[in-house]
């Protein structure tokens, strides 16, 4: 351990009273010396005492100058010394667990840190300090993780949001943020949350899924993958729709991986989640208003600005408001091959929602003019769903054909036919081409992408049950 590390973990405390430091701890319950001896002290009481004594020994001013691994090693050594002085009746495993918990309280997410490191956990849902659920393989399940109290949970929430320049308090009781690994965080606290603070963390894999991963999980078929790869390479505009947690962003990541490496891509998101592998990517993220209610930068502002950045393609993480009209105009004016997502229950509903979002821009356009914009801009709608067994599948690939009178016409190219549930609770069904050859097949051919006629044969149905989970 370097001299800086020794100074950081062994120096006298900063010029702050011990009482003030004790009030900053997450434990509301008294954790003073147990008059009956350490043998009867609980693990939480020991942890509280160790945490307090550690804070008193830390030189907080030096911590920022050191690498995390160096500081953790120094803290681990000091905690072991404090445990020895406590004469705590803990075995080796309990001591290691206590050291890990104290380190997590200082640097990590507290009790949630082990869950955040678990690769099988995709969502962490904290319903007040005494109830934590996780999603594994598409299914929710309770855990035995608990916070000490609401103050402890609020401290973890504040640590998360302050690290990305956001704030959460009575005047701003809701916040969207993201962790350094890209995981999306939403927190809401009283007075809006009646029972106490609530925290939701949606984790994202460090390595984005590939098309082969979707084949392995039986989320689509090789024919469907070949089709969507051709759609992206031929610069068709794609709208991905689905419900919450259906896998829209995951599919958007997969589709974006098919974009050639020599194109300039601009991404626009509320919270940066996309993991593009191309070398020429400009990532833009919205900004919330400051404490004075000023400084907000919306997706629409970023989208308008992106048009001046010479993008080959624009990717909007999720369109949800008046920026829809600017997205459509970009798709119609030379930015072919753009991608976006939105919440909808089906391809037809997706176009209806898009029409509603355009009306939010207050441009007072006639309905037919808006629909003509949509029909001209959007070439393909891909619907994804999370089924009752936790699997996620591409339910429909539909082509936007054009207008017939005042109605946008569409035709399904591929679909998933759900046929029931087997004895183990797995959804049983078939991926089936509709037999319709899309009109954009000629455009794919002009790009050198040949799709065999049997690709669209209705006889080429593929079973889609018992897939692994995303």
LUMLUM-491957 format. One record per residue (C-alpha): residue number from 1; x, y, z. Coordinates in steps of 0.05 Angstrom, whole numbers, plus 5000, padded with zeros to 4 digits. Example, Ala and Ser with C-alpha at 12.3 -4.5 7.8 and 13.67 -1.06 7.14 Angstrom:
<vexvos>
  seq    xx    yy    zz
    1  5246  4910  5156
    2  5273  4979  5143
</vexvos>
This chain:
<vexvos>
  seq    xx    yy    zz
    1  5000  5000  5000
    2  5028  5068  4981
    3  5039  5125  5029
    4  4979  5161  4999
    5  4935  5101  5013
    6  4961  5097  5084
    7  4945  5170  5093
    8  4876  5160  5064
    9  4856  5103  5110
   10  4897  5118  5172
   11  4899  5194  5179
   12  4859  5232  5230
   13  4790  5253  5209
   14  4775  5317  5174
   15  4757  5379  5213
   16  4687  5354  5224
   17  4658  5337  5292
   18  4647  5265  5309
   19  4574  5280  5321
   20  4566  5307  5250
   21  4600  5246  5222
   22  4556  5199  5262
   23  4494  5234  5236
   24  4518  5221  5165
   25  4517  5146  5175
   26  4461  5105  5146
   27  4442  5073  5211
   28  4386  5108  5249
   29  4383  5057  5305
   30  4433  5067  5362
   31  4496  5026  5351
   32  4537  5045  5412
   33  4576  4997  5456
   34  4534  4938  5475
   35  4533  4934  5551
   36  4523  4859  5549
   37  4588  4849  5510
   38  4604  4838  5436
   39  4584  4765  5441
   40  4510  4785  5441
   41  4517  4841  5390
   42  4483  4829  5323
   43  4521  4830  5258
   44  4487  4896  5241
   45  4508  4927  5306
   46  4580  4905  5295
   47  4578  4932  5224
   48  4551  4999  5250
   49  4607  5006  5300
   50  4660  4985  5249
   51  4631  5034  5198
   52  4632  5092  5248
   53  4703  5078  5271
   54  4726  5071  5199
   55  4696  5138  5180
   56  4732  5170  5239
   57  4799  5142  5214
   58  4789  5158  5140
   59  4820  5219  5109
   60  4764  5231  5060
   61  4803  5285  5023
   62  4854  5235  5000
   63  4806  5181  4974
   64  4792  5215  4908
   65  4865  5215  4890
   66  4873  5140  4895
   67  4852  5081  4854
   68  4792  5043  4880
   69  4831  4978  4887
   70  4884  5012  4929
   71  4833  5044  4975
   72  4793  4980  4983
   73  4857  4942  5002
   74  4873  4995  5055
   75  4802  4995  5082
   76  4801  4919  5084
   77  4864  4920  5127
   78  4836  4973  5175
   79  4769  4936  5182
   80  4806  4871  5199
   81  4844  4909  5253
   82  4779  4938  5281
   83  4747  4870  5281
   84  4805  4842  5321
   85  4797  4898  5372
   86  4722  4884  5376
   87  4737  4811  5393
   88  4675  4796  5352
   89  4652  4723  5352
   90  4653  4718  5276
   91  4682  4663  5234
   92  4725  4677  5172
   93  4666  4676  5124
   94  4626  4726  5167
   95  4687  4771  5173
   96  4696  4772  5097
   97  4622  4786  5089
   98  4626  4843  5138
   99  4687  4873  5103
  100  4651  4869  5036
  101  4589  4902  5065
  102  4628  4960  5094
  103  4665  4971  5029
  104  4599  4969  4991
  105  4570  5021  5038
  106  4627  5069  5022
  107  4638  5057  4948
  108  4581  5015  4921
  109  4506  5008  4925
  110  4504  4982  4996
  111  4461  4919  5003
  112  4446  4921  4928
  113  4519  4914  4906
  114  4519  4837  4904
  115  4455  4839  4862
  116  4486  4890  4814
  117  4545  4843  4804
  118  4501  4782  4791
  119  4500  4770  4716
  120  4433  4733  4720
  121  4396  4793  4749
  122  4367  4839  4697
  123  4324  4884  4742
  124  4329  4905  4815
  125  4265  4932  4844
  126  4267  4963  4914
  127  4198  4974  4945
  128  4217  5015  5007
  129  4274  4994  5052
  130  4245  4926  5072
  131  4227  4894  5005
  132  4273  4880  4946
  133  4254  4840  4884
  134  4297  4819  4825
  135  4282  4794  4755
  136  4319  4731  4733
  137  4306  4700  4665
  138  4244  4743  4656
  139  4212  4724  4722
  140  4206  4767  4785
  141  4227  4736  4852
  142  4236  4764  4922
  143  4303  4768  4957
  144  4326  4770  5029
  145  4363  4836  5017
  146  4341  4892  5064
  147  4361  4963  5081
  148  4366  4987  5152
  149  4312  5041  5143
  150  4288  5093  5094
  151  4347  5138  5110
  152  4395  5083  5090
  153  4359  5073  5024
  154  4356  5148  5011
  155  4431  5152  5021
  156  4443  5099  4967
  157  4394  5134  4920
  158  4428  5201  4931
  159  4496  5170  4918
  160  4472  5143  4851
  161  4439  5206  4825
  162  4491  5255  4850
  163  4545  5216  4812
  164  4512  5235  4746
  165  4496  5307  4764
  166  4423  5296  4783
  167  4388  5310  4848
  168  4330  5281  4888
  169  4295  5317  4945
  170  4226  5343  4965
  171  4227  5394  4909
  172  4248  5342  4857
  173  4223  5275  4883
  174  4231  5236  4817
  175  4295  5223  4779
  176  4321  5183  4720
  177  4395  5168  4720
  178  4445  5115  4700
  179  4502  5078  4733
  180  4573  5080  4704
  181  4560  5011  4672
  182  4501  5040  4633
  183  4446  5010  4677
  184  4384  5054  4680
  185  4359  5079  4747
  186  4292  5108  4767
  187  4278  5133  4837
  188  4216  5164  4869
  189  4211  5186  4941
  190  4159  5217  4987
  191  4114  5255  4983
  192  4100  5223  4915
  193  4115  5153  4939
  194  4068  5143  4998
  195  4101  5084  5033
  196  4173  5106  5026
  197  4228  5111  4974
  198  4225  5065  4913
  199  4284  5049  4869
  200  4286  5011  4802
  201  4350  4991  4767
  202  4349  4960  4698
  203  4416  4928  4685
  204  4448  4922  4616
  205  4497  4870  4595
  206  4568  4895  4589
  207  4572  4858  4522
  208  4514  4874  4477
  209  4476  4814  4449
  210  4488  4794  4377
  211  4442  4765  4324
  212  4469  4696  4341
  213  4448  4706  4413
  214  4377  4720  4390
  215  4378  4655  4350
  216  4404  4617  4411
  217  4348  4645  4454
  218  4297  4628  4399
  219  4274  4701  4397
  220  4272  4697  4321
  221  4291  4649  4264
  222  4351  4650  4217
  223  4306  4674  4161
  224  4280  4732  4203
  225  4351  4750  4223
  226  4373  4749  4151
  227  4315  4794  4132
  228  4327  4846  4187
  229  4402  4847  4171
  230  4384  4863  4099
  231  4334  4916  4121
  232  4387  4953  4161
  233  4441  4948  4108
  234  4393  4972  4054
  235  4379  5034  4096
  236  4305  5023  4109
  237  4275  5063  4166
  238  4255  5017  4224
  239  4208  5027  4282
  240  4213  4977  4340
  241  4152  4973  4384
  242  4135  4934  4447
  243  4117  4939  4520
  244  4161  4954  4580
  245  4216  4903  4587
  246  4199  4870  4521
  247  4271  4878  4494
  248  4264  4939  4449
  249  4332  4968  4467
  250  4364  4899  4462
  251  4337  4890  4392
  252  4357  4961  4374
  253  4428  4945  4395
  254  4428  4882  4352
  255  4401  4920  4291
  256  4451  4976  4300
  257  4507  4925  4297
  258  4489  4913  4224
  259  4504  4985  4205
  260  4569  4989  4164
  261  4630  5015  4202
  262  4642  5072  4153
  263  4577  5109  4169
  264  4570  5167  4218
  265  4517  5152  4270
  266  4485  5200  4320
  267  4447  5170  4379
  268  4397  5209  4420
  269  4372  5182  4487
  270  4342  5202  4553
  271  4391  5157  4589
  272  4449  5130  4547
  273  4437  5055  4540
  274  4458  5037  4469
  275  4524  5000  4460
  276  4545  5013  4389
  277  4609  4981  4365
  278  4621  5025  4304
  279  4681  5073  4308
  280  4643  5136  4284
  281  4588  5146  4336
  282  4564  5211  4368
  283  4525  5198  4432
  284  4477  5252  4457
  285  4437  5251  4521
  286  4381  5296  4546
  287  4390  5340  4607
  288  4340  5354  4662
  289  4325  5423  4689
  290  4368  5449  4746
  291  4343  5470  4814
  292  4319  5537  4785
  293  4279  5499  4733
  294  4325  5521  4677
  295  4374  5488  4630
  296  4331  5430  4607
  297  4351  5400  4539
  298  4298  5356  4508
  299  4303  5300  4457
  300  4271  5346  4406
  301  4325  5398  4415
  302  4379  5346  4408
  303  4345  5317  4346
  304  4341  5385  4312
  305  4414  5397  4330
  306  4436  5329  4304
  307  4412  5347  4234
  308  4469  5398  4232
  309  4521  5345  4251
  310  4522  5310  4184
  311  4495  5242  4207
  312  4487  5184  4160
  313  4438  5153  4208
  314  4401  5178  4269
  315  4382  5130  4325
  316  4332  5154  4376
  317  4331  5109  4437
  318  4256  5119  4448
  319  4209  5169  4416
  320  4156  5191  4465
  321  4135  5262  4449
  322  4136  5320  4399
  323  4204  5299  4374
  324  4166  5247  4332
  325  4152  5299  4278
  326  4226  5318  4273
  327  4245  5244  4270
  328  4196  5232  4213
  329  4222  5293  4175
  330  4294  5270  4183
  331  4275  5201  4156
  332  4241  5235  4097
  333  4298  5283  4081
  334  4360  5242  4069
  335  4373  5205  4134
  336  4350  5137  4110
  337  4366  5077  4154
  338  4346  5111  4219
  339  4322  5070  4277
  340  4277  5084  4337
  341  4232  5050  4388
  342  4166  5066  4422
  343  4116  5033  4469
  344  4058  4999  4433
  345  4020  4933  4433
  346  4026  4920  4359
  347  4049  4949  4292
  348  3983  4983  4278
  349  3981  5012  4349
  350  4052  5036  4340
  351  4033  5079  4280
  352  3973  5105  4318
  353  4017  5125  4377
  354  4065  5158  4329
  355  4008  5199  4300
  356  3988  5220  4371
  357  4059  5242  4387
  358  4062  5284  4324
  359  3999  5321  4347
  360  4036  5338  4412
  361  4081  5385  4372
  362  4020  5431  4362
  363  4033  5442  4288
  364  3959  5433  4273
  365  3972  5387  4213
  366  3913  5351  4181
  367  3907  5278  4200
  368  3918  5256  4128
  369  3982  5297  4122
  370  4009  5266  4186
  371  3993  5196  4162
  372  4026  5210  4095
  373  4089  5232  4133
  374  4088  5167  4173
  375  4074  5123  4113
  376  4130  5157  4074
  377  4181  5155  4131
  378  4171  5087  4164
  379  4188  5026  4122
  380  4186  4969  4173
  381  4154  4959  4242
  382  4182  4904  4286
  383  4140  4883  4346
  384  4174  4849  4405
  385  4140  4820  4467
  386  4157  4788  4533
  387  4114  4726  4540
  388  4085  4696  4604
  389  4143  4647  4612
  390  4193  4704  4612
  391  4219  4693  4541
  392  4223  4751  4493
  393  4206  4741  4420
  394  4199  4781  4355
  395  4124  4774  4346
  396  4116  4810  4280
  397  4157  4840  4223
  398  4110  4884  4184
  399  4120  4927  4122
  400  4088  4996  4115
  401  4062  4994  4044
  402  4032  5063  4035
  403  3965  5099  4037
  404  3896  5077  4014
  405  3852  5138  4021
  406  3862  5162  4093
  407  3888  5096  4119
  408  3960  5072  4124
  409  3966  5002  4095
  410  4011  4949  4124
  411  4027  4876  4111
  412  4058  4825  4158
  413  4120  4789  4131
  414  4135  4744  4191
  415  4096  4729  4254
  416  4096  4686  4316
  417  4034  4642  4326
  418  4023  4626  4398
  419  3989  4558  4407
  420  3988  4546  4482
  421  4030  4529  4543
  422  4064  4462  4557
  423  4066  4424  4623
  424  4128  4463  4646
  425  4096  4531  4633
  426  4133  4546  4569
  427  4096  4583  4514
  428  4088  4539  4453
  429  4084  4569  4384
  430  4112  4575  4314
  431  4150  4629  4276
  432  4115  4630  4208
  433  4125  4671  4144
  434  4059  4698  4118
  435  4077  4681  4046
  436  4079  4754  4025
  437  4142  4777  3991
  438  4155  4849  4015
  439  4154  4906  3966
  440  4222  4929  3993
  441  4254  4864  3967
  442  4270  4902  3903
  443  4306  4955  3943
  444  4346  4902  3979
  445  4364  4872  3912
  446  4389  4939  3887
  447  4436  4939  3948
  448  4463  4871  3928
  449  4422  4834  3981
  450  4389  4773  3951
  451  4334  4740  3991
  452  4312  4671  3964
  453  4238  4662  3950
  454  4233  4604  3999
  455  4251  4651  4055
  456  4180  4677  4053
  457  4145  4610  4041
  458  4089  4597  4091
  459  4114  4525  4094
  460  4179  4547  4127
  461  4150  4550  4197
  462  4199  4542  4255
  463  4181  4521  4327
  464  4193  4576  4377
  465  4181  4546  4445
  466  4227  4533  4504
  467  4276  4588  4486
  468  4328  4612  4534
  469  4316  4681  4565
  470  4349  4746  4546
</vexvos>
